[in-house]
Amino acid sequence: MTSPPAIVYTIAGSDSGGGAGIQADLKAIHTLSNGACHGCSAITCLTAQNSCGVTSVHSPPVAFLREQLNVLEGDLYPKAVKVGMLGSGELAEEVGGWLRQLKEKHSGDGGVMPLV
């Protein structure tokens, strides 16, 4: 019987061109783990971009990012977290606070959780 894949979160922006951000992170998580990890995402901003550049960035409300993280954590608890583009100081503060709480939850196992 095989064990379920390890859950890895990527907290980052979405690249409409597919070359970076959430799209690239999810592909890397799957590829580098040979399918042993399942990538979950919390989107901090949406970009309008292609291979030539970024033309616009839209960030969701902080409450929506918090909801994404809480819903994921309630069902798909992470073994590792990767953080990318956060989009604003408010979103960065929210992610930082969430990561501190996550570290406290891991204090019983030495507080060890890979964070990139």
Stockholm file with secondary structure:
# STOCKHOLM 1.0

chainA/1-116         MTSPPAIVYTIAGSDSGGGAGIQADLKAIHTLSNGACHGCSAITCLTAQNSCGVTSVHSPPVAFLREQLNVLEGDLYPKAVKVGMLGSGELAEEVGGWLRQLKEKHSGDGGVMPLV
#=GR chainA/1-116 SS CCCCCEEEEEEEEEETTSSSHHHHHHHHHHHHTTTCEEEEEEEEEEEEEETTEEEEEECCCHHHHHHHHHHHHHHSCCSEEEECCCCSHHHHHHHHHHHHHHHHHTGGGTTCCCBC
#=GC SS_cons         CCCCCEEEEEEEEEETTSSSHHHHHHHHHHHHTTTCEEEEEEEEEEEEEETTEEEEEECCCHHHHHHHHHHHHHHSCCSEEEECCCCSHHHHHHHHHHHHHHHHHTGGGTTCCCBC
//
